[in-house]
Amino acid sequence: MFIKCIPIQVEDAGCRDDLVKHLRSSGIGASVHFAPVVHEMKPYSNGKFRCGNMSNTEKVASRIVTLPMYPDMTAEDVALVVETLHDFFSA
């Protein structure tokens, strides 16, 4: 089975890790997969792309959560993801 992921961005970076925990506790395989922080890696850190020089990239990287999406995902699975997100942000 080929599994795809849907990245979303939360408004408050401080809640991202709590959101991932909340989703996982509901049986939803959420995580932080795609951190766009190549500029923080040692081979690139000595040039013009040092940490702090790419503030938009760093801001987005701290707020991305990856939601599951896969061919066998049912309407009930989608509803569970939506309801769990709603519950988290409504609390």
C-alpha positions as CSV (number, residue, x, y, z in Angstrom):
1,M,0.0,0.0,0.0
2,F,1.3,3.4,-1.0
3,I,0.7,5.9,1.8
4,K,0.6,9.6,1.2
5,C,0.6,12.4,3.7
6,I,-1.1,15.7,3.9
7,P,0.9,18.5,5.6
8,I,-1.1,21.1,7.4
9,Q,0.2,24.2,9.2
10,V,-1.1,25.2,12.6
11,E,-1.3,28.9,13.7
12,D,0.5,28.4,17.0
13,A,3.8,26.5,16.9
14,G,3.4,25.9,20.6
15,C,0.5,23.6,20.1
16,R,1.9,21.5,17.3
17,D,3.4,18.7,19.5
18,D,0.3,18.6,21.6
19,L,-1.8,18.2,18.4
20,V,0.4,15.3,17.2
21,K,0.0,13.6,20.6
22,H,-3.8,14.2,20.6
23,L,-4.1,12.7,17.1
24,R,-2.0,9.7,18.0
25,S,-3.9,9.0,21.1
26,S,-7.0,8.8,18.9
27,G,-5.3,6.2,16.7
28,I,-4.4,8.7,13.9
29,G,-0.9,8.4,12.6
30,A,0.1,12.1,12.6
31,S,3.7,13.2,12.8
32,V,6.2,15.8,11.7
33,H,7.7,14.4,8.5
34,F,8.8,17.3,6.3
35,A,10.9,19.7,8.2
36,P,12.2,22.3,5.6
37,V,15.4,23.0,7.5
38,V,18.1,22.0,5.0
39,H,19.8,25.4,5.7
40,E,20.4,24.2,9.3
41,M,22.5,21.2,8.1
42,K,26.2,21.6,8.5
43,P,27.2,21.6,4.8
44,Y,24.9,24.6,4.3
45,S,25.3,26.4,7.6
46,N,28.4,28.4,6.7
47,G,27.0,30.3,3.8
48,K,24.3,32.9,3.4
49,F,21.6,30.4,4.5
50,R,22.5,30.4,8.2
51,C,19.8,29.9,10.9
52,G,17.9,33.1,11.3
53,N,18.4,34.2,7.7
54,M,15.4,32.1,6.6
55,S,12.8,33.1,9.2
56,N,9.8,32.2,7.0
57,T,11.1,28.7,6.5
58,E,11.9,28.3,10.2
59,K,8.4,29.6,11.1
60,V,6.7,27.1,8.8
61,A,9.0,24.2,9.9
62,S,7.9,24.7,13.5
63,R,4.2,24.6,12.6
64,I,3.8,21.7,10.2
65,V,1.9,18.6,11.1
66,T,1.5,15.6,8.7
67,L,-1.9,14.0,8.5
68,P,-2.5,10.5,6.9
69,M,-4.0,9.9,3.5
70,Y,-4.0,6.5,1.8
71,P,-6.0,4.6,-0.8
72,D,-7.9,2.4,1.7
73,M,-8.9,5.3,3.9
74,T,-12.6,5.2,4.4
75,A,-15.1,8.0,4.9
76,E,-15.2,7.0,8.6
77,D,-11.4,7.4,8.8
78,V,-11.6,10.9,7.3
79,A,-14.4,11.8,9.7
80,L,-12.3,10.6,12.6
81,V,-9.4,12.8,11.5
82,V,-11.8,15.8,11.1
83,E,-13.6,15.2,14.4
84,T,-10.3,14.8,16.3
85,L,-8.9,18.0,14.8
86,H,-12.2,19.8,15.7
87,D,-12.1,18.5,19.2
88,F,-8.5,19.6,19.7
89,F,-9.0,23.1,18.4
90,S,-12.4,23.6,20.1
91,A,-11.0,22.8,23.6
